[in-house]
């Protein structure tokens, strides 16, 4: 090998060493840096996917917390409902709406239990009530007590005063067992 280098000029030696150096740099680049760059890109992609999953899980956790709080509120309101009967509640709501004196009757129509859910139906007849008082009463019924639903509503004009109406309600009280 020394004999080969003795016959080569300095310019050619520099050219050979430059080629060997370039070959070594290329081999190091090809076998060290290219796999590192590929691994870095792959890990960046996996990191982005995992970050998206974490954000999705955080979103699910927030929604779970909101729904859990809402469910807890419903359970508390259902527990509170057990302390006051629906008939008493309707009388109190009618008194607050100013139509208690117009009530002709409030009578239970029966209970139905299915899959742990009890549905109690109450019929209520109100005579000579104005539409404003009627709307106030309906709003109070459905907003003040969870699980009360107006399932039937019949309105007909009051025969003495056309600005007032006779109303028959069927109100369903839904509770959990």
Beta strands, then each sheet from edge to edge (+ up, - down):
strand 1: 103-114
strand 2: 117-130
strand 3: 148-157
strand 4: 164-176
sheet 1: 1+ 2- 4+ 3-
end
